[in-house]
Amino acid sequence: MIHKNMPQDEKIYRLNITLQYSNPPIWRSFEVPYRITLSRLHRIIQIVMGWEDDHLWDFVVGKTFYSDSPSYSDLSFFGLPNKIKIVDSSMTMLCAVLKRVGNKIVYIYDMGDNWKHDIVLEEKFPPETGVSYPRCIAGERACPPEDCGGIGGYYSMMECLSDPQNSEYEFYKEWLGDEYDPAHFDLEKINMTLKKLKMK
């Protein structure tokens, strides 16, 4: 958790994150201190999006990958060309890769399902008095279930669940249970979880 009493020279970044190829868009708008590391940003994204943090991930800027596993032994295994540069995300600050409003970076989660997210810097401003950061301020739709085959697998699954006569309907219904609602977005729950996040 980022405390309310922040340095006067601190800045807050308002970020928009959108899951690529989601239609209608699955997105969140959230605010973070600009000097957090990318590894901290990863933890925040997992909460605001609703992922379970069970897979490898990267931030991508051009041909540079910022990762928590900077010593990949075989880049080709992950579908990564050998000419890319891999940097330790815990040593890189957000403000070093997102500098101007409108700048964009890509966040990839789960190299198998290959969930790609566009992150855009929407606004920079001083911290508000009495406000704790990070915080989520808006969003739409639920995060897809993990391990469902990426964005294509997700929409194939949703199509099956819309048709009780589909041969895979019962399988997916049992797998997801009755609680999953693709239209659900719980801003209060996200912010309650963010407040419990220790950001040392």
N, C-alpha and C positions, 0 to 999 in steps of 0.2 A: 504493500500500500504506500502511495506517495502522500506524505503528510500535508496538511493544509498550509502550514507555515513554510513556504518555499522561498528561496533566494529571490531578491527583487529583479535580478537579471535573468531569471528563468523564463523560458517561453513554452507555450503549449502549442502542440500541433493538433489540428483537427484532421483526421484521416478518414477517407472513405475506402472501404474494402468491399469488392464485389467478386463473387465466384464466377470465373469465366464460363461463358456459354450457358449460364443459367437463364431461363426464360419462362416466366417472369424473373427478373433479377433477384438473387439472394444476396443481400448487402447489409452492411452496418456502417454507421458513422460513429466514431469514437475519438476521444481526446487523451493525449499522453504528453508527458514532459519530453521536450525535444532532445534531451541528452541521455535518454535511456539507450541501452545496447540493443542490438537486433535480437539477441537471445532473449532479452526481457520482452521485447515486442512480440516475439513468437508466443510466449506464454500468455500475453494479453489477447492475441488473436485467437488462440485456442478457446479462450473463454467467451469472447464476444461472438465468435462464429458458432461455437457449440461442438467443436471437435473433441476427441478424447485423448490426444497427445500420445498415441501409440505407435507413431511411424516417424521415419526420417523426414526432414524438411530442409528447405533452402529459401533464402532471399536471392533474387537474381537482378543484377544491374548490368546491362550489356553482356559481356562475356565473363563477368565475375559472379561467383556463387558464394554467398555468405552462409556458412553452415555451422552446426554444432559438431560436425564430424569432418574437420578440415583435412584429415589424412586418409581420404578414400584410397584404397589400395588399387582398385580397378574401376576407373571412371566409366569404361564402356559398359560395365554391368548395369549402371544406372542410366545408360543412354546418353552419357555426357561426352562430348568431344574432348580429346586430350589437351587441346589448346586453351581450354578455359582456365581461369584462375580461381582457386578455392581459398577463402579467407575465413578465419575464425570469427563467428558472429558475436562471441562474447567480448571481442576486442574492438568491435565496430559500433559507433554510435549512430543512432537514427539520423541525426542532423548531418552526418557525413555523406549520406546517400540520398537524402531528400532535403534539398536546400531551398528550392523556390516553390511557391504556390503553383500548382499545376503539374509538378514533377511526379513521375510514376515509377514504382518498382513492382516486381512480381514476387509473390510468395507461393511456393509449391509445397504441398503437404501430401505425404504418402507417395513414394516413387512408383508404386504399383498402380494405384487408382489415379494418380497424377492430377490431384485437385489443384488447379492454378487460380490464383486470386490476383486481381489488379488492386494495388494500393496507391491512392492519389492523395497528395497533400492539398487539402482544401483551404486551409486558413492557418495563420500564425497569430498568436495574441498572448498578452500577459496572463498569468493565472488569476482566476477570479477569487476574491476574498471568501474564505469559508468553504471552498470547494476542494474535495479530494480527487486526486487523479491517480490512475486512469479512470475514465468513466465512459460509458456508452450513452449516446444521446438519441439514437434512432436506428431503425433497421426494419427489414421486412423478410418474412418467410424463415422457416426452420432450416437448419443445416442438414444436408443429406446424411443418412446413416453411414457409418464407417464400413469399409470393405464391401461396398455394393457394386464395385466395378467402374468407378469413376462417373463422370457426368452422363455418359451414354447409358451405363448400367442403371443409374438412378432413375432416369426418365423412362427407361424400359420397365423398371419395377413399378413406377407410379402408374404406367399404362396398364400393367397387369392388375394392379389393385383397384383400378376403376371398372374392372369387368369381372364380376364374380364367376362368370362362365369360363374365364381363362384357366388353362390347365395348371398355371403356376400361382394362381390366386391364393390358394390355401397355404402354400409354402411361404410366400412372402407375408401373408397375414400372420402366420404363426411366428415368423422370424421377427417382425417388427412389433407385434403385439397391438393392443388397442390404443396405446398412448401416443403413437407418432402421428402428428398432424403437420403436413408440409406447409400449411399456411401459418403455423404458430410462431410467434415471436414474443418472448417474455423479457422486456427491458428491465423490469425490477429484479428479476432473478439474476440476470447477467451482472447488474451493478452490485448486488449483494455478494456475488462470488468475487468480483473484482476487489471489493473492500477487504476481503480475507486474504488477498494475494500479498505475500511478503516480497517487497521489492528492495532488498538490501543492496 
